[in-house]
Amino acid sequence: MADVAADTARDSETVLKPKQLIGVRHYQFVLMSTTLFISFGIRTSLSVAIISMTEETPPDPSIPTYPEWDNTDTILSSFFWGYILTQVGAGQLSEYFGPKWFLVMTMVIASAFHIAVPGMAATLGSTGVMICRIIQGLNQGFLFPCIHNMISKWSPLYERSMISNLVYGSPNLGIAVCMPVMGAICASKAGWPVAFYVYGGLGLVWAVVFAIFAENSPSLHKSISEEEKYYIESSNSVTHHATKKVPTPWTTILTSLPVWAIVVAGCANCWGGHTLLTEIPSYMSNIMNFDLNDNSQLSALPYFVQYFFGIVTGPLVDRMIEKKTFSVTSSRKICNSLASFLPGAALIYLAFLEDFNPTLVTVLFVIAVGASALIQSGYLINMLDLAPNHAGTLLGMINSINNVFSILGPLSVGLLGSDKKDPILWRTVFLLAAGIYIGCGLFYVLFTSAEVQSWNEPIDRKNKVQKEISNGVQTEDRTNTKSSNCQMSY
């Protein structure tokens, strides 16, 4: 009976898809995407600006610089010291109160402290910059749990990969735009402080836009059609009818092997991804001898490729799932494997490279970073497959663990050696990242799943549905909410 119910629900999803090409949900995804685009510009700014902040000869003598700072790796990693602390609480709060206003405050606080960086650097030195970054990290810990919570409410099943790539691809676009923009401003006579003011001001303006137009869920949106609302809510396994938050089954979550498969896959992505994000500019400067403008432009290229690769592959994955070319579980494994093994192979090749040809190096970085776009159709959206009712909490818990590796990845470069002009140091860095990518990718393939887990639903609701199934009853409530309570196997 469970399989029959699931198949019937999937058939109805296809029939009830709204006729209009662009719906209210798409505007919500654009709002989420732009939030992440700006937030990652704020987060990434320092990776480019730190080169100008520590040079001895600025473009204009009036621009302050700090060549005596010898702790740049620590400064760059300090964002994640705060970032890992708030995410589980953020996930819980977003599920109790809704994510919208937490996202607004995240933008306001992160932007204000971005504007404060030049003043704090002048007053307190590198410690002042780290204070700003730690506060930004604490605050941006709310970002992904809240966004994930909104996606769980607004995304139909057969649009998840497309939505994931649109929303979670926007940080890559934010990075890709930020690097050349920051590079150009920092290399100009305006100087690096202006770059912080520009991004901080943009974030404050966007917080107002988001506050006006974003909404927590379809049921709270005033202008959405009943047809579109039903299409969304009938296929995403969220308990929309619940009058209060579904209790979090902590013991079951912490002992779930598919959850730990996602954790492990995320650790690899955070180690490799953030090592590349923070260190590509340094590699280009020290090994390739590029100036700041060329450095930032080439450093940005892999992230442009990553963004557009994700935008293209997301709808294809959804289409293959809808046409049953692959099951949801198989598609998640295939995408995540490519996102792990291709970067691993590219980094191994880069590690043993002796001819530092700019074109070849750029192509290898493009492969290493660009292929990671497939995580958005892999482990990242896999959390919604398992338990959309707990999307914010799951994302918060998993991202907290993962981002320990976001700290360790960049810090490992400093621990492995101090001479960034030494190719052997970079060989060690790249081989370590490649090993983590490949090992964690294999673990994910072996142990992940895309079944809606039994603990997604509250116990009383689950017992009610199981009784209905055993009696062969389809109630009006189940037809309208289509909660997928019976461990749908995709």
C-alpha positions in Angstrom: 0.0 0.0 0.0 2.9 2.4 0.8 4.3 2.0 -2.7 0.9 2.5 -4.3 0.3 5.6 -2.3 3.7 7.0 -3.2 3.3 6.2 -6.9 -0.2 7.8 -6.9 1.1 10.9 -5.3 4.0 11.2 -7.8 1.5 10.9 -10.7 -0.7 13.6 -9.3 2.4 15.9 -8.9 3.0 15.7 -12.6 -0.6 16.4 -13.5 -1.0 19.3 -11.1 2.1 21.3 -12.2 1.1 24.9 -12.7 0.7 26.0 -16.3 2.5 29.4 -15.8 6.3 29.2 -16.5 7.3 31.6 -13.7 5.5 31.4 -10.4 5.7 33.1 -7.0 8.1 30.3 -5.9 10.7 31.4 -8.5 10.7 35.0 -7.2 11.4 33.6 -3.7 14.3 31.6 -5.0 15.7 34.7 -6.6 15.5 36.5 -3.3 17.3 33.6 -1.6 19.9 33.5 -4.4 20.7 37.2 -4.2 21.0 36.9 -0.4 23.7 34.3 -0.7 25.3 36.1 -3.7 25.9 39.2 -1.5 26.7 37.3 1.7 29.5 35.3 -0.1 30.8 38.5 -1.6 31.1 39.8 2.0 32.7 36.5 3.1 35.2 36.3 0.2 36.3 39.9 0.1 39.1 39.4 2.6 40.7 36.6 0.6 41.5 39.2 -2.1 41.9 42.3 0.0 44.4 40.7 2.4 47.0 40.8 -0.4 46.6 44.6 -0.7 46.3 45.1 3.0 49.7 43.5 3.6 51.7 44.9 0.7 54.5 47.4 1.3 53.8 49.7 -1.6 50.1 50.6 -2.0 48.8 52.3 -5.1 48.5 55.5 -3.2 50.6 56.5 -0.2 47.5 57.5 1.8 46.1 53.9 1.7 47.0 52.2 5.0 48.8 48.8 4.7 50.1 46.3 7.3 53.1 44.4 5.9 54.1 43.3 9.4 51.0 41.0 9.6 52.4 37.4 9.5 49.2 35.6 10.5 47.1 36.0 7.3 46.0 32.3 7.3 44.7 32.7 10.8 42.9 35.9 9.9 41.3 34.2 6.9 40.1 31.2 9.0 38.8 33.4 11.9 35.4 33.7 10.1 34.7 30.1 10.8 35.5 30.2 14.5 32.1 31.9 15.0 30.4 30.3 12.1 30.4 26.8 13.5 28.9 27.8 16.8 25.4 29.1 15.9 24.2 26.8 13.2 22.3 24.2 15.1 20.5 26.8 17.2 19.8 28.8 14.0 18.2 25.7 12.5 16.0 25.2 15.5 15.0 28.9 15.7 14.2 29.1 12.0 11.8 26.1 12.4 10.1 27.6 15.4 9.8 31.2 14.2 10.4 31.1 10.5 13.6 32.1 8.7 12.7 35.5 7.1 13.6 37.9 9.9 16.7 36.0 10.9 18.0 36.4 7.3 17.3 40.1 7.4 19.3 40.5 10.6 22.1 38.4 9.2 22.4 40.8 6.3 22.3 43.9 8.5 24.9 42.7 11.0 27.3 41.1 8.5 27.2 44.3 6.4 27.8 46.6 9.3 30.8 44.7 10.5 32.1 44.6 6.9 32.0 48.4 6.8 33.9 48.4 10.2 36.9 46.3 9.0 39.1 49.2 7.8 38.5 51.1 11.1 39.1 48.1 13.2 42.3 47.3 11.3 43.6 50.8 11.9 42.7 50.7 15.6 43.4 47.1 16.7 45.5 45.7 13.8 44.9 42.1 12.7 43.1 41.4 16.0 40.5 44.0 15.0 39.9 42.4 11.6 39.6 39.0 13.3 37.0 40.4 15.7 34.9 41.6 12.8 35.3 38.3 11.0 34.3 36.2 14.1 31.2 38.3 14.6 30.3 38.0 10.9 30.8 34.2 11.2 28.6 34.0 14.3 25.9 35.9 12.5 26.2 34.1 9.1 25.8 30.9 11.0 22.1 31.6 10.5 22.4 31.9 6.7 22.3 28.4 5.4 19.9 26.8 8.0 17.4 29.6 7.3 17.8 29.4 3.6 17.5 25.6 3.7 14.4 25.9 5.8 12.8 28.3 3.2 13.8 25.9 0.3 12.1 23.0 2.1 8.9 25.0 2.3 9.0 26.4 -1.3 10.4 23.5 -3.4 8.4 20.8 -5.1 10.0 17.3 -5.3 10.8 17.3 -9.0 12.3 20.8 -9.0 14.8 20.2 -6.1 18.0 19.8 -8.1 17.2 22.9 -10.2 16.3 24.9 -7.2 19.4 23.7 -5.3 21.7 24.7 -8.1 20.0 28.1 -8.5 20.1 29.0 -4.9 23.2 27.2 -3.7 25.1 28.1 -6.9 24.7 31.8 -6.2 27.6 31.8 -3.6 29.8 30.6 -6.4 28.6 33.5 -8.6 29.1 35.8 -5.6 32.7 34.6 -5.3 33.3 34.9 -9.0 32.1 38.5 -9.1 33.7 39.5 -5.9 37.2 38.5 -6.8 37.7 40.8 -9.9 35.6 43.6 -8.3 37.7 43.5 -5.1 40.9 43.2 -7.1 40.1 46.2 -9.3 39.2 48.4 -6.3 42.1 47.3 -4.2 44.6 47.9 -7.1 43.2 51.4 -7.7 43.9 54.6 -5.9 40.6 54.2 -4.1 42.2 51.4 -2.1 41.1 48.3 -0.3 39.0 50.2 2.4 36.5 51.4 -0.3 35.9 47.8 -1.3 34.7 46.9 2.2 32.4 50.0 2.1 30.9 49.0 -1.2 30.0 45.4 -0.2 28.8 46.5 3.2 26.5 49.1 1.7 25.1 46.7 -0.8 24.2 44.2 2.0 22.3 46.9 3.9 20.3 47.9 0.9 19.4 44.2 0.1 18.3 43.6 3.7 15.5 46.1 3.1 14.5 44.5 -0.2 14.4 41.0 1.3 12.3 42.2 4.3 9.7 43.6 1.9 9.3 40.8 -0.6 10.4 37.5 1.0 8.0 35.2 2.8 8.5 32.1 5.0 6.2 29.7 3.1 3.6 29.5 0.4 0.8 29.4 2.9 1.9 32.9 4.2 2.3 34.5 0.8 -0.6 36.8 0.0 -0.5 36.7 -3.8 0.3 33.0 -4.6 -2.3 31.1 -6.5 -4.1 28.1 -5.0 -2.9 26.0 -7.9 0.8 26.8 -7.3 0.5 26.5 -3.5 -1.0 23.0 -3.8 1.6 22.0 -6.3 4.4 22.9 -3.9 2.8 21.6 -0.7 1.5 18.3 -2.1 5.0 17.1 -3.1 7.7 18.2 -0.7 7.0 16.0 2.4 6.7 19.0 4.8 3.9 18.7 7.4 2.2 21.9 6.4 -0.9 21.3 8.5 1.1 21.2 11.8 0.2 23.9 14.3 3.6 23.8 15.9 7.1 22.7 15.0 7.6 18.9 14.6 9.8 17.8 17.5 13.4 17.1 16.6 14.3 13.3 17.0 17.9 13.9 18.1 18.8 10.3 18.9 17.5 9.0 15.6 19.2 11.7 13.6 22.6 11.2 15.4 22.4 7.4 14.7 21.3 7.7 11.1 23.9 6.3 8.7 22.5 8.4 5.7 22.9 11.5 7.8 26.5 10.7 8.6 27.1 10.0 4.9 26.0 13.5 4.2 28.3 14.8 7.0 31.3 13.0 5.6 30.6 14.3 2.1 30.3 17.8 3.4 33.6 17.6 5.3 35.4 16.8 2.0 33.7 19.7 0.2 34.5 22.2 3.0 38.1 21.2 3.3 38.8 21.2 -0.4 36.5 24.0 -1.3 37.7 26.5 1.3 41.3 25.6 0.9 41.0 26.5 -2.8 38.8 29.6 -2.1 41.3 31.1 0.4 44.5 29.9 -1.2 44.0 30.2 -5.0 44.9 34.0 -4.9 48.0 33.2 -2.8 49.0 30.4 -5.2 48.5 32.6 -8.3 50.6 35.4 -6.6 53.5 33.3 -5.2 53.8 30.5 -7.8 52.4 32.1 -11.0 53.7 35.6 -10.2 50.5 37.3 -11.3 49.7 40.9 -10.2 46.6 41.6 -8.2 44.3 42.3 -11.2 45.3 39.3 -13.2 45.3 37.2 -10.0 41.7 38.1 -9.0 40.3 37.6 -12.5 41.8 34.2 -13.0 41.0 33.2 -9.4 37.3 34.1 -10.2 37.1 32.0 -13.4 36.6 28.6 -11.7 33.6 30.0 -9.7 31.9 31.4 -12.9 32.3 27.9 -14.4 31.0 26.3 -11.2 27.9 28.5 -11.2 26.9 28.0 -14.8 27.7 24.3 -14.7 25.3 23.9 -11.8 22.6 25.9 -13.5 22.8 23.6 -16.6 23.1 20.2 -14.7 20.3 20.8 -12.1 17.3 20.7 -14.4 18.9 17.7 -16.2 19.1 15.8 -13.0 15.5 16.7 -12.1 14.4 15.6 -15.6 16.1 12.2 -15.3 14.5 11.6 -11.9 11.1 12.6 -13.2 11.5 10.3 -16.2 12.8 7.5 -13.8 16.1 7.3 -15.8 17.7 7.2 -12.3 16.2 6.8 -8.9 16.7 9.8 -6.6 19.2 7.8 -4.5 21.3 6.9 -7.6 21.2 10.5 -9.0 22.5 11.8 -5.6 25.3 9.2 -5.6 26.3 9.9 -9.2 26.4 13.7 -8.8 28.3 13.6 -5.5 30.8 11.1 -6.9 31.6 13.4 -9.8 31.8 16.3 -7.4 34.4 14.4 -5.3 36.5 12.4 -7.7 37.0 15.0 -10.5 38.4 17.6 -8.1 40.5 14.9 -6.5 42.0 13.9 -9.8 42.6 17.6 -10.8 44.4 18.3 -7.6 46.6 15.2 -7.9 47.6 16.3 -11.4 48.3 19.9 -10.1 50.4 18.5 -7.3 52.9 16.9 -9.6 52.9 19.7 -12.2 56.4 20.9 -13.1 55.5 23.2 -16.0 53.5 26.0 -14.5 51.8 26.9 -17.7 49.1 29.6 -16.8 46.5 28.0 -19.1 47.0 24.5 -17.8 47.0 25.6 -14.1 43.8 27.6 -14.8 42.1 24.6 -16.5 43.0 22.4 -13.5 41.6 24.9 -11.0 38.4 25.2 -13.2 37.9 21.4 -13.0 38.7 21.2 -9.3 36.3 24.0 -8.4 33.7 23.7 -11.3 33.0 20.0 -10.7 32.0 20.8 -7.1 28.8 22.3 -8.5 27.4 18.8 -8.6 27.3 18.7 -4.7 24.1 20.8 -5.2 22.4 17.9 -6.8 24.3 15.5 -4.5 24.7 15.6 -0.7 23.5 19.2 -0.3 19.9 18.6 -1.5 20.0 15.1 0.0 19.0 16.5 3.4 15.6 17.5 2.0 15.2 13.9 0.6 15.7 12.5 4.1 13.7 14.8 6.3 12.3 18.1 5.0 10.5 18.8 8.3 13.9 19.1 9.9 15.7 20.8 7.0 17.0 23.8 9.0 18.2 21.7 12.0 19.8 19.1 9.8 21.6 21.8 7.7 22.7 23.5 10.9 24.1 20.4 12.5 25.8 19.1 9.4 27.2 22.5 8.4 28.6 23.0 12.0 30.6 19.8 11.7 31.6 20.4 8.1 32.9 23.9 8.8 35.4 22.6 11.3 37.0 21.4 8.1 36.6 24.9 6.6 38.9 26.1 9.4 41.3 23.2 9.2 41.7 23.4 5.4 43.2 26.9 5.2 45.1 26.5 8.5 46.7 23.3 7.1 48.6 25.4 4.6 50.3 27.4 7.3 51.0 24.2 9.4 52.5 22.4 6.4 55.0 25.2 5.6 55.6 28.9 5.8 57.2 29.4 2.3 54.4 29.9 -0.1 56.8 30.2 -3.0 57.8 26.6 -2.4 56.1 24.2 -4.9 56.6 21.2 -2.5 54.4 23.0 0.0 51.6 23.2 -2.6 52.1 19.6 -3.6 51.5 18.5 -0.1 48.4 20.8 0.3 46.9 19.5 -3.0 47.5 15.8 -2.3 46.0 16.1 1.2 42.9 17.8 -0.2 42.6 15.2 -3.0 42.8 12.3 -0.6 40.0 13.8 1.5 37.8 14.4 -1.5 38.2 10.8 -2.8 37.9 9.0 0.6 34.9 10.9 1.7 33.3 10.5 -1.7 33.5 6.7 -1.5 31.9 6.8 2.0 29.0 8.8 0.7 28.4 6.3 -2.2 28.4 3.4 0.2 26.0 4.7 2.9 23.7 7.4 1.6 20.0 7.1 0.9 17.2 9.3 -0.6 14.3 7.8 1.3 12.1 10.0 3.3 13.0 8.8 6.8 10.4 7.6 9.3 11.5 10.2 11.8 10.6 13.0 9.4 7.0 13.0 10.8 5.8 13.5 14.4 5.0 10.2 16.1 1.2 10.8 16.4 0.9 11.8 12.7 3.0 8.7 11.6 0.8 6.4 13.7 -2.3 7.8 12.2 -1.2 7.3 8.7 0.1 3.8 9.3 -3.3 2.9 10.7 -5.0 4.4 7.6 -2.7 2.4 5.3 -3.4 -0.8 7.2 -7.2 -0.2 6.9 -6.9 0.8 3.2 -8.2 4.2 3.9 -7.2 7.4 2.0 -8.4 10.4 4.0 -9.0 13.8 2.6 -6.2 15.2 4.8 -3.7 12.8 3.3 -4.8 13.6 -0.2 -4.4 17.3 0.4 -1.2 17.3 2.3 0.6 14.3 0.7 3.0 14.0 3.6 4.9 11.0 2.2 4.8 9.5 5.6 5.4 5.9 4.5 9.2 5.9 3.7 8.9 6.7 0.0 11.6 4.9 -1.8 12.6 6.8 -4.9 
